[in-house]
Amino acid sequence: MRRLQFDYLRRVAWGAHNRTGIIPTVLLYAVLIAIGFVYLYPLLFMAITSFKSPDDLLNPMVQWVPTELYLGNYQKAYRVLNYLDTLRSTIVVSVAPTALQVVVCALVGYGLARYRLWGKPLLFALIFATFVIPPQNTIIPQMLNYRYLNLLGTIWALLIPAVFGQGFKSAIFILIFYQNFLSLPRALEEAARLDGASDFTVFWRIALPGAVPAFIVSFIFSVVWYWNETYLTTVFLEGGMQTLPMQLAKFTQAYENLYPASMVNIFDRLNEAVKMSGTFLTILPLLVMYFILQRWFVESIERSGLAGE
């Protein structure tokens, strides 16, 4: 009898067959909560601090719960970032090259996956060399060529590389589409060709519908990388267009120009809450995009096999 009770308690605690026990479940959730806290803590700290009033910042007793919902920090950050105009420029700089890059990478990935090409290993080596070699090593010749073509300071400095499959981290997206199209059954393609379909029809009607996960993953990652890139965009755009991360990089100087120290009181001086507000406004569009596309994004990650970057 005692042995039966012991076996029952052991199965409940550790599980048996297809049933998960209490102890493994508790350990799993503890690890997930710890990992989630590590990732969410900076975001929560930034969001809470951004709503603190100057009095709350000076009060050591106020840590996680502000005494009031203070929006003055966001009003100042909104003005300093010139938010609406800068947001429009950021969307153009991020979405336009991304759309071109995703289309071109899909074409390149399809060609590499479905056609026999002479020198394909060499092409792969050249493609991934663009990802392995740091962009800082090629920025000078790129800048000189763009200056010769009068592209510096315009959006074309970002669009033209995307058209030729040389956008930011294009090699990763080519690999995603390559793996996706490589798994396309040959029987579908052969059946379409027997019905008289051309190469473009096979690509448009057969290959593209099955590549939706790859398109979603590539689009989201590309937008994020273009959005957050400041070094290359600063060099190529030469101040012709300002993005939110570029404005955030010079936030302190812009704030002091807008709110001179001699003209404001101590509560209008630059503080951590205002900086956190500017940072939160910068990443807010990306958070909104992710929450809107979350379901499709997770499904696309699972189907494309991309572990993350």
N, C-alpha and C positions, 0 to 999 in steps of 0.2 A: 504493500500500500504506500509506504513512504517512498519507495523507488518510483512508483507511478506519479506521485505528487512532485518528486524532484524532476522527473522528465518533463512534466507539464510546465513547471516553473522555468526550466531551462529553455523550452521551446518558446514560451512567452517572452523571456528575456532576450534570447539570442536569435530566435526564429528557427524555422524548419521548412525545408523544401521551398515552396514559392512564397512563403509568408515571412515578412521581415519582423524581427524582434524589436522590443522596446529600446534596448540599449543601442543597437546600430542606428535606429531612427533618431534617437536623441543626439547621438554623436554627430550624425549627418547634419541635422538641423543646427547644432551648435557651430559646426565648421562653416556652414553656409551663412549663418547670422554674423559670425566673426568676419568672414570675407566681405559680406555686404556692408558691414559697418566700416571696414577699412576704406572701401570705395565711396561710401556715401558720406562719411564724416566730413571731408573737405567741403562737399557741396552743401551739407546742412549748416556747417559753420559759416560759410560764405553767405547763405541766404539769411540766416538769423542775424548775423552782424550787420548786413546791409539795411535792416529795418530798425537798428538801434539809433536812438536820438543821442545827441552829444552828452546829455546827462547820464544816459545809460552806459555810454562808453567810459565815463569817468567814475561810475559807480562799480566798485569791485564785487558787490553783491549780485549784480545782474550778469548772468552768464548765458543761459539758454533761453530764457523767457523775458523778452523786453517788456518794459512797463507800458509801452504804447506802440502802436503800429505807425512808425515815423516814415513818411514818404519823401521827406526833404532831401535825403541822400540821392534818391533816384531822380529827382528833379534837377539836381546839380549835375549828376552824371549824364543825364539826358542832354543837357545844354553843352557840357564839355565835349561829349562825343559827337555833337551835331547829328543826333541819332538817325533821324529819318533819311537824310541825304546820304549819310555814310552807310546805312543799311541797304539802300538801293544800290549803291556802288558795290557793296560786298556781295549782294545777290548776283549781280551781273558778272563779277569777277569769278564767282564760284560756280554758278549754274551753267553759264554759257560754255566755258571750256569743258565742263563735265559732260554736257550733252554731246558735244563733238567727240570727246575722248571715248565715251562709252560706245558710241556707234562705230568708230574706227577700230577700237580694240575688239569689238565683236566680229568685224570683218576679218581682221588679222587672225584672230583665234580660230575662226571657221576655216580660213584658208590653210592654216597650219594643221588643223585636225583632219580635214577631209580630202586634201589633195596631196599627191606625191610630188614633192618639190626637190630639185637638185640643190644640195647644200643646206638642207633643213637644219642639221646640227649647228652649222655656222650661223644661220639666222637666229636660232635660239640663243647661242652664245652672245651675239651682238645685242639682242633684245634685253637679255638679263644683265649684260654689262652696263646698260643704262640705269639699272636699278642698283647694282653693286657699287659702281663708282659714285662717290659723293658728288652732289651737284656743285659743291664749292670748287671742285677741280675743273669743271667745264664752264663755269659761269663767265669767265673772262672772254673766251672765244665766242660764246653765245652773245654776250653783250656787244662785242665788236661787230658781229654779223648783223645783229638787230639795229645797231646804230647806222651801219652802212645802208641798210634797207629802210631807214627812217621808221622803224617800228617801236623804238623805245618811247615810253610815255603814253602808249596807246594800248587798248585791250587786245590788239592784234598780236602783241608780243606773247600773249598767253593762248590765243586762239589758234594761231598757225602751228605751233608745236603739237597741240592737241589734234589737229587735222591730220598730221603725219605720224600719229602714234607716239609722240614724244612728250606728252603731258606729264604732270606730276605722277610718278610711280605707275606709269602706263604698263610696265612689264608685269606687274601683279595682276592687272585686269586682263591682259592678254592670256596669262596662265589660267585665270578663272574661266574665261570663255573657251579656251583650248580644252580644258578638262571637261567642260560641259558638253561641247560639241563632239568630243571624242567618244562619249557614251551614247551618242545618237545611233540607234540601230541602222545598219546598212540596208536592211530590207525595206525600210521606209523610203530611203533615198532611191533605191533601185526601182521600187514600185512607181514612184513619182516620175522617174525618167522614162519608164516604159509607157507611161501615159502622156509622154511628150513634154514634160516640164523642163524648163531651162534651168541653168545653174542658179540664176537669181530667184526663180520661182521656188526651187527647192530650199534655198536659204530663207526666203520670205515666208513660205507656207509651211515648211516642215521643221526647219531648224529653229527659227526665232520663237515660235510658241513654247518650245521646250526650254528656252534659255531665259525665261522670265526671272527665275531666281538669281541667275548670274547678273542680269541687268539691274535688279534692285540692290544687290550687294555692291556692285561696282559703282552705281550712282551714289549711294549713301556714303561710302568710303571716299569717293572722289570729291564729293561736295565738302566733306569734313576736312580733307587734306588741303584743298584749295582755300577753304575758309580760314584755316589756322596758319597757313603759310604766310610768313612776313618777310623773310629774307629775300626770296626770289621775286615776290611781288614788289617789294620796295625797289629792287634793282631794275626790274623790267618796266615798271610803271613810272618810275622817276617822279613820284608825287602827282602824276596826272590824275590818278584816282586813289582815293583813300578808302581802306577797308577798316572794319571795326577793330580787328587785332592790331592794325597799324596805328589807329587812333589811341588804342589802349596802351600801346608801348610808350607813347609820349603824353600819357594822361596827366602826369604831375605838372609838366610844363604848360600844357593847355589849361589846366585848372588855375595855375598861378597867373596866367595871362588874363583869364576871365574873371578871376576873383583876386585882385592884387591885395597883398597883405596889409598895405597901408589904408585900404578902403573898406575892410571887412572887420567884424568883431571876431573874438576868439572862437565862437561857435561856428563861424563860416570858414575856418581854416581847414585845409585838407586833412582828413583823418581816414582811419582804416575802413569805416563804414562807407564812405563815399567811394573809396577804391573798390571795395567789394561790390557795391552797386554797379559800378562801371563794368567790372568783370562779369557779373551776372547778366547784365544787359547784352554783353558780347556773346555769351554762349546760349542765351535764351532762344534765339531762332533755331539753333541746332537741337536743343531739347524738344522744342515743339515739333520739329520735323521727325525726330525719333519717335515721339509718342504717337504721332499720326501713323507712321509707317512701321510701328513696332511689330505688329502681328506678321506682316509680310516679310519684315526683315528677319525675324527669328526663323520663319519657315524657309526663307532663302538661304540662311546660314546652314541650316540642317541639310538642305538638298544640294547645296553647292560644295559642302565639305570644307568650307573655309573656317579655320580655327580662330581667326581674329588677327588684327594688326595693332 
